[in-house]
């Protein structure tokens, strides 16, 4: 690792919330496998808050542990809108004026860094930063929705004009998948939506791979005979893998890349809360630490809802500090014992 972003946080826990907004914006447009983040803070509680948040990753440090070729110091109260690799190549500081704005917070401007440090009231700062980031994410999500609608129409109980519920669910799902930390996704029990959310997730993050589980051979055959199967394979090829759930290594697997399909190593799991064998699936999925779990339609089945709520308590699943709509239950595992 040669590149490092340096951040300093005041001993004010409100600034941890500012950090979360900065990190979320950074993860949207940047491959963080090539960049470390060095956070300076003397507050133990702040360190623990950061470590326990879903945006924390293995390349975040609180003390220098490596020798870096390129450093970049940035205020924590900024929003990143684009790829920051160009910054590490800059030598003339005057060029930064082309990249930074502290006056016009318009998501359609072509600035890379939006500086909110002039706002000294922390609550005003948080509000402005959150609104800007939300508007930027909605802009991106809308573009990915347009792409998705170009290729498929929602079937089953959804209308081809797309309901508000569909839009709100899309914002939940795409908003999380925008995060470059999300690399591997497991999706279970969503055949009736014609792969709509699968298309959306693959468009939202060019680096994700999806293991799409069907519950039996008949469902797998049906999906392989559908028009959308050929569309999604044509567009994304080995980034989408169709399997039968709860089989061993002899699964009917249409993806030859075995390294991308380790059942113990998914960053995000998307489950339909209406499926009949929901309880068995929850019991047997191997969650890793810090896996994000999105459960859909869980309020429409009281039996599955009770099962899910009991597992949330048993395994101490955490809520994510995100703006989300009510149509999903979204949790994060922390040392899960499923």
C-alpha positions as CSV (number, residue, x, y, z in Angstrom):
1,X,0.0,0.0,0.0
2,X,1.5,3.3,-1.1
3,X,-1.3,5.8,-0.6
4,X,-2.7,7.1,2.7
5,X,-5.4,9.6,3.6
6,X,-4.8,11.4,6.9
7,X,-7.7,12.6,9.0
8,X,-7.8,14.3,12.4
9,X,-10.9,14.1,14.6
10,X,-11.6,16.4,17.5
11,X,-12.5,14.9,20.8
12,X,-16.2,15.5,20.1
13,X,-18.3,12.4,19.3
14,X,-20.5,14.4,16.9
15,X,-17.5,14.5,14.6
16,X,-17.6,10.8,14.4
17,X,-20.9,11.3,12.5
18,X,-19.1,13.7,10.3
19,X,-16.5,11.0,9.6
20,X,-19.2,8.5,8.6
21,X,-20.5,10.9,6.0
22,X,-17.0,11.5,4.7
23,X,-16.2,7.7,4.6
24,X,-19.5,6.9,2.8
25,X,-18.8,9.5,0.1
26,X,-15.2,8.3,-0.2
27,X,-16.3,4.6,-0.7
28,X,-18.8,5.5,-3.5
29,X,-16.2,6.3,-6.1
30,X,-12.9,4.9,-4.9
31,X,-11.3,1.4,-4.8
32,X,-10.2,1.4,-1.2
33,X,-8.1,-1.7,-1.6
34,X,-5.3,0.7,-2.7
35,X,-5.7,3.4,-0.1
36,X,-5.2,3.4,3.7
37,X,-6.9,5.8,6.0
38,X,-5.0,7.1,9.1
39,X,-7.2,8.6,11.7
40,X,-5.7,10.6,14.5
41,X,-7.7,10.8,17.7
42,X,-6.8,10.6,21.4
43,X,-10.3,9.5,22.5
44,X,-10.6,5.8,23.1
45,X,-14.4,6.0,23.0
46,X,-14.2,7.6,19.5
47,X,-11.9,4.8,18.3
48,X,-14.4,2.2,19.5
49,X,-17.3,3.9,17.9
50,X,-15.4,3.9,14.6
51,X,-14.4,0.3,14.9
52,X,-18.0,-0.8,15.6
53,X,-19.4,1.0,12.6
54,X,-20.2,-0.8,9.3
55,X,-18.0,1.6,7.4
56,X,-14.9,0.5,9.4
57,X,-12.5,-1.6,7.4
58,X,-9.1,-3.3,7.7
59,X,-7.4,-0.4,6.0
60,X,-8.4,2.1,8.6
61,X,-5.7,2.7,11.2
62,X,-5.2,4.9,14.3
63,X,-1.5,5.0,14.2
64,X,1.1,4.8,11.5
65,X,2.0,1.2,10.7
66,X,3.5,1.5,7.3
67,X,5.7,3.6,5.1
68,X,3.7,5.4,2.5
69,X,4.9,7.0,-0.7
70,X,2.0,9.4,-1.0
71,X,0.1,11.1,1.8
72,X,-3.0,13.3,1.5
73,X,-4.3,15.3,4.5
74,X,-8.0,16.2,4.4
75,X,-10.5,17.8,6.7
76,X,-13.0,15.3,8.0
77,X,-15.9,17.7,7.3
78,X,-15.7,17.2,3.6
79,X,-17.6,15.2,1.0
80,X,-15.8,13.4,-1.8
81,X,-17.5,13.2,-5.2
82,X,-15.3,11.3,-7.5
83,X,-12.0,9.3,-7.8
84,X,-9.3,10.8,-5.6
85,X,-6.3,9.2,-7.3
86,X,-5.7,12.4,-9.1
87,X,-5.0,14.1,-5.8
88,X,-2.0,11.9,-5.0
89,X,-0.4,12.9,-8.3
90,X,-0.7,16.6,-7.7
91,X,2.5,18.5,-6.7
92,X,1.4,22.1,-7.3
93,X,-1.0,23.0,-4.5
94,X,-2.6,25.7,-6.7
95,X,-4.2,22.9,-8.7
96,X,-6.3,22.0,-5.6
97,X,-8.4,25.1,-6.3
98,X,-9.8,23.2,-9.3
99,X,-10.8,20.3,-7.1
100,X,-12.2,22.0,-4.0
101,X,-15.2,24.1,-3.3
102,X,-16.5,25.7,-0.1
103,X,-19.1,27.9,-1.6
104,X,-21.4,26.0,-4.0
105,X,-22.8,22.7,-2.7
106,X,-24.4,21.6,-6.0
107,X,-24.1,17.9,-6.8
108,X,-24.0,18.8,-10.5
109,X,-20.8,20.8,-10.2
110,X,-17.6,19.0,-11.3
111,X,-15.7,19.5,-8.1
112,X,-14.0,16.6,-6.4
113,X,-14.0,17.8,-2.8
114,X,-16.8,19.8,-1.1
115,X,-15.5,21.5,2.0
116,X,-18.0,22.2,4.8
117,X,-15.4,23.3,7.4
118,X,-16.6,27.0,7.3
119,X,-19.8,25.9,9.1
120,X,-18.8,25.9,12.8
121,X,-22.1,24.8,14.2
122,X,-21.8,21.0,14.2
123,X,-25.5,20.4,13.7
124,X,-25.7,22.7,10.7
125,X,-22.6,21.1,9.3
126,X,-24.1,17.6,9.7
127,X,-27.4,18.6,8.2
128,X,-25.7,20.2,5.1
129,X,-23.3,17.3,4.6
130,X,-26.0,14.7,5.0
131,X,-28.4,16.5,2.6
132,X,-25.6,16.9,0.0
133,X,-24.6,13.2,0.2
134,X,-28.2,12.1,0.1
135,X,-28.9,14.1,-3.0
136,X,-25.8,12.8,-4.6
137,X,-26.6,9.2,-3.8
138,X,-30.2,9.7,-5.1
139,X,-28.8,11.1,-8.3
140,X,-26.6,8.1,-8.8
141,X,-29.3,5.6,-7.8
142,X,-31.7,7.3,-10.3
143,X,-29.2,6.8,-13.1
144,X,-28.9,3.1,-12.2
145,X,-32.6,2.7,-12.0
146,X,-32.9,4.2,-15.5
147,X,-30.3,1.6,-16.7
148,X,-32.2,-1.2,-14.9
149,X,-35.6,-0.2,-16.4
150,X,-34.0,-0.2,-19.8
151,X,-33.4,-3.9,-19.6
152,X,-36.3,-5.3,-17.6
153,X,-39.9,-4.8,-16.6
154,X,-41.0,-5.7,-13.1
155,X,-43.5,-8.5,-13.2
156,X,-45.7,-10.3,-10.6
157,X,-47.4,-7.8,-8.2
158,X,-45.3,-4.8,-9.3
159,X,-46.5,-2.4,-12.0
160,X,-44.4,-1.7,-15.1
161,X,-44.5,2.0,-14.1
162,X,-42.7,1.1,-10.8
163,X,-44.4,2.0,-7.5
164,X,-43.1,4.3,-4.8
165,X,-42.4,1.2,-2.7
166,X,-40.1,-0.1,-5.5
167,X,-38.3,3.2,-5.6
168,X,-37.8,3.3,-1.8
169,X,-36.5,-0.3,-1.8
170,X,-34.2,0.5,-4.6
171,X,-32.8,3.5,-2.6
172,X,-32.1,1.2,0.4
173,X,-30.4,-1.5,-1.7
174,X,-28.5,0.5,-4.2
175,X,-27.5,3.0,-1.6
176,X,-25.7,0.3,0.3
177,X,-24.2,-1.4,-2.7
178,X,-22.7,1.9,-3.9
179,X,-20.2,1.3,-1.1
180,X,-17.0,0.0,-2.7
181,X,-16.4,-2.2,0.4
182,X,-19.3,-4.4,-0.8
183,X,-17.7,-7.1,-3.1
184,X,-19.7,-10.2,-2.7
185,X,-23.5,-10.5,-2.4
186,X,-25.8,-13.4,-1.6
187,X,-29.4,-13.1,-2.8
188,X,-32.1,-15.6,-1.9
189,X,-35.7,-16.1,-3.0
190,X,-36.3,-13.2,-5.4
191,X,-37.3,-14.8,-8.6
192,X,-40.7,-13.2,-8.8
193,X,-39.2,-9.7,-9.2
194,X,-37.7,-10.7,-12.5
195,X,-34.1,-10.1,-11.2
196,X,-34.9,-6.4,-10.9
197,X,-32.8,-5.8,-7.7
198,X,-30.1,-8.0,-9.0
199,X,-29.7,-5.9,-12.1
200,X,-29.8,-2.8,-10.0
201,X,-27.0,-4.0,-7.6
202,X,-24.8,-5.1,-10.5
203,X,-25.2,-1.7,-12.1
204,X,-24.7,0.2,-8.8
205,X,-21.2,-1.3,-8.1
206,X,-19.0,-2.5,-11.0
207,X,-17.0,-4.6,-8.6
208,X,-19.6,-6.8,-6.9
209,X,-20.3,-10.4,-7.6
210,X,-23.6,-12.0,-6.8
211,X,-24.4,-15.5,-5.7
212,X,-28.1,-15.9,-6.6
213,X,-29.7,-18.8,-4.8
214,X,-32.8,-20.6,-6.0
215,X,-34.6,-23.0,-3.6
216,X,-34.8,-26.0,-5.9
217,X,-33.9,-27.3,-9.3
218,X,-37.3,-26.4,-10.8
219,X,-36.8,-22.7,-9.9
220,X,-33.3,-22.8,-11.3
221,X,-34.5,-24.2,-14.5
222,X,-37.3,-21.6,-14.7
223,X,-34.9,-18.7,-14.2
224,X,-32.5,-20.1,-16.8
225,X,-35.3,-20.2,-19.3
226,X,-36.3,-16.6,-18.7
227,X,-35.5,-13.7,-21.0
228,X,-33.9,-11.8,-18.1
229,X,-31.4,-14.6,-17.4
230,X,-29.9,-14.2,-20.9
231,X,-29.9,-10.4,-20.5
232,X,-28.1,-10.5,-17.2
233,X,-25.6,-13.1,-18.3
234,X,-24.9,-11.1,-21.5
235,X,-24.3,-7.9,-19.5
236,X,-22.5,-9.2,-16.4
237,X,-21.3,-12.7,-17.3
238,X,-19.3,-14.2,-14.4
239,X,-20.4,-11.4,-12.0
240,X,-23.6,-13.3,-11.4
241,X,-23.7,-17.0,-10.4
242,X,-26.9,-19.0,-10.1
243,X,-27.1,-21.9,-7.6
244,X,-29.5,-24.1,-5.7
245,X,-29.5,-23.2,-2.0
246,X,-28.3,-25.5,0.7
247,X,-26.4,-27.9,-1.6
248,X,-22.7,-28.8,-1.2
249,X,-20.0,-28.3,-3.8
250,X,-21.9,-30.2,-6.4
251,X,-24.2,-27.3,-6.9
252,X,-25.4,-26.6,-10.5
253,X,-23.1,-23.7,-10.8
254,X,-22.9,-21.6,-13.9
255,X,-19.8,-19.6,-12.8
256,X,-16.4,-21.1,-13.2
257,X,-14.7,-18.7,-10.8
258,X,-14.7,-20.6,-7.6
259,X,-12.9,-17.9,-5.6
260,X,-15.8,-15.6,-6.0
261,X,-18.3,-18.0,-4.5
262,X,-17.2,-18.8,-1.0
263,X,-20.4,-19.3,1.0
264,X,-18.7,-17.9,4.2
265,X,-17.5,-14.7,2.7
266,X,-20.4,-12.4,1.6
267,X,-20.4,-8.8,2.5
268,X,-24.2,-8.4,2.0
269,X,-27.1,-10.8,2.1
270,X,-30.5,-10.0,0.5
271,X,-33.3,-12.3,1.7
272,X,-37.0,-12.5,0.8
273,X,-38.8,-12.7,4.2
274,X,-41.8,-14.4,2.6
275,X,-40.1,-17.6,1.5
276,X,-41.5,-20.8,3.1
277,X,-38.2,-22.2,4.4
278,X,-37.1,-18.8,5.8
279,X,-36.3,-20.4,9.2
280,X,-34.1,-23.1,7.8
281,X,-32.2,-20.6,5.6
282,X,-31.5,-18.2,8.5
283,X,-30.2,-21.1,10.6
284,X,-27.8,-22.4,8.0
285,X,-26.4,-19.4,6.3
286,X,-22.8,-18.8,7.4
287,X,-22.5,-15.1,8.2
288,X,-19.2,-13.5,8.7
289,X,-18.5,-10.5,11.0
290,X,-19.8,-7.2,9.6
291,X,-22.1,-8.7,7.0
292,X,-25.0,-6.5,6.1
293,X,-28.3,-8.3,6.0
294,X,-31.3,-6.9,4.1
295,X,-34.6,-8.7,4.8
296,X,-37.4,-7.8,2.4
297,X,-41.2,-8.2,3.0
298,X,-40.7,-9.4,6.6
299,X,-43.7,-7.5,8.0
300,X,-46.0,-9.4,5.6
301,X,-45.4,-12.8,7.3
302,X,-45.9,-12.9,11.0
303,X,-44.4,-16.3,11.5
304,X,-41.2,-15.4,9.6
305,X,-41.1,-12.0,11.4
306,X,-41.1,-13.7,14.8
307,X,-38.3,-16.0,13.7
308,X,-36.3,-13.1,12.3
309,X,-36.7,-11.0,15.5
310,X,-35.7,-13.8,17.7
311,X,-32.5,-14.3,15.7
312,X,-31.7,-10.6,15.8
313,X,-31.9,-10.7,19.6
314,X,-30.0,-14.0,19.9
315,X,-27.1,-12.9,17.7
316,X,-27.1,-9.3,18.8
317,X,-27.4,-8.0,15.3
318,X,-26.9,-4.3,15.0
319,X,-28.8,-1.5,13.3
320,X,-27.0,0.4,10.6
321,X,-26.7,4.2,11.1
322,X,-28.1,4.9,7.7
323,X,-31.1,6.7,6.1
324,X,-33.4,3.9,5.2
325,X,-37.0,3.4,4.2
326,X,-39.4,1.2,6.2
327,X,-39.8,-1.5,3.6
328,X,-36.7,-3.4,4.7
329,X,-35.2,-4.5,7.9
330,X,-31.4,-4.0,7.7
331,X,-29.0,-5.3,10.2
332,X,-25.3,-5.9,10.6
333,X,-23.6,-9.0,12.1
334,X,-21.0,-8.6,14.8
335,X,-19.4,-11.9,15.7
336,X,-22.6,-13.7,14.6
337,X,-23.2,-17.2,16.0
338,X,-25.8,-18.5,13.6
